[in-house]
């Protein structure tokens, strides 16, 4: 069953387009739209998981480590309200200089 779809125009840096094309080939997506829909489904599932926990947010541990030339890794172990912790993760995701943000709910 095919649902009606709306065409959306999105602006992305060239490096992100190259990465997207590489992923499309290596992961077997038939087209860019299929890859973007899969990525959005993962983002939605991740957001729902982050917002599922309750309680005050407390940073239990913060670790900073240099991972290579010009690259660092920050690890925050937080406990509490998933929506508030997700707000912190979203703030990091909006930063252009941050390559990746992954919040894992335990």
C-alpha positions as CSV (number, residue, x, y, z in Angstrom):
1,X,0.0,0.0,0.0
2,X,1.4,3.4,-1.0
3,X,0.5,6.4,1.0
4,X,0.3,9.8,-0.7
5,X,3.6,11.7,-0.2
6,X,4.4,15.4,-0.2
7,X,7.7,16.6,-1.8
8,X,9.9,18.5,0.6
9,X,12.9,20.6,-0.4
10,X,15.8,20.5,2.0
11,X,19.1,22.4,2.0
12,X,22.2,20.5,3.2
13,X,25.9,21.1,3.1
14,X,27.8,19.2,0.3
15,X,29.6,17.0,2.8
16,X,26.2,15.8,4.2
17,X,25.0,15.1,0.7
18,X,28.1,13.0,0.0
19,X,27.6,11.1,3.2
20,X,24.0,10.5,2.4
21,X,24.8,9.1,-1.0
22,X,27.5,6.8,0.5
23,X,24.9,5.6,3.0
24,X,22.3,5.1,0.3
25,X,24.7,2.8,-1.6
26,X,26.2,1.0,1.4
27,X,22.9,0.4,3.2
28,X,20.9,-0.6,0.1
29,X,18.4,2.3,0.1
30,X,16.7,2.6,-3.3
31,X,16.7,6.4,-3.2
32,X,17.4,9.5,-1.2
33,X,13.8,9.8,-0.1
34,X,13.8,6.2,1.3
35,X,17.0,7.0,3.3
36,X,15.6,10.3,4.7
37,X,12.3,8.6,5.7
38,X,14.3,5.8,7.5
39,X,16.5,8.4,9.3
40,X,13.4,10.4,10.3
41,X,11.8,7.3,11.7
42,X,14.9,6.6,13.8
43,X,14.9,10.2,15.0
44,X,11.2,10.0,16.0
45,X,11.7,6.7,17.9
46,X,14.8,8.2,19.6
47,X,12.9,11.3,20.7
48,X,10.0,9.2,22.1
49,X,12.4,7.0,24.1
50,X,14.2,10.1,25.5
51,X,11.0,11.6,26.7
52,X,9.8,8.4,28.4
53,X,11.6,8.7,31.7
54,X,10.4,11.0,34.6
55,X,12.0,12.8,37.6
56,X,14.5,15.6,38.1
57,X,17.6,15.6,35.9
58,X,20.9,15.1,37.7
59,X,24.3,14.8,35.9
60,X,25.9,11.8,37.6
61,X,29.1,11.7,35.5
62,X,30.8,13.9,32.8
63,X,33.8,12.5,31.0
64,X,35.9,14.5,28.4
65,X,38.4,12.7,26.2
66,X,40.4,13.7,23.2
67,X,39.6,11.1,20.5
68,X,42.1,12.4,17.8
69,X,43.3,15.5,16.1
70,X,40.7,18.1,16.7
71,X,38.1,15.6,17.9
72,X,36.8,15.1,21.4
73,X,34.3,12.8,23.0
74,X,32.0,14.0,25.8
75,X,30.0,11.5,27.8
76,X,27.3,12.6,30.2
77,X,25.6,10.1,32.5
78,X,22.3,11.7,33.6
79,X,19.4,10.5,35.6
80,X,15.9,11.8,35.7
81,X,13.2,13.5,33.5
82,X,13.7,12.2,29.9
83,X,12.2,15.4,28.4
84,X,14.6,17.6,30.2
85,X,17.6,15.3,29.4
86,X,16.4,15.3,25.7
87,X,16.4,19.1,25.8
88,X,20.1,19.0,26.7
89,X,20.8,16.5,23.9
90,X,18.8,18.6,21.4
91,X,20.9,21.7,22.3
92,X,24.0,19.7,21.5
93,X,22.5,18.5,18.2
94,X,21.9,22.0,17.0
95,X,25.6,22.9,17.2
96,X,27.3,22.8,13.8
97,X,30.7,21.9,15.3
98,X,29.3,18.8,17.0
99,X,29.5,15.8,14.7
100,X,27.1,13.5,16.5
101,X,25.0,13.3,19.6
102,X,23.7,10.0,20.9
103,X,21.5,9.7,23.9
104,X,20.9,6.2,25.3
105,X,18.1,5.5,27.7
106,X,19.0,2.7,30.2
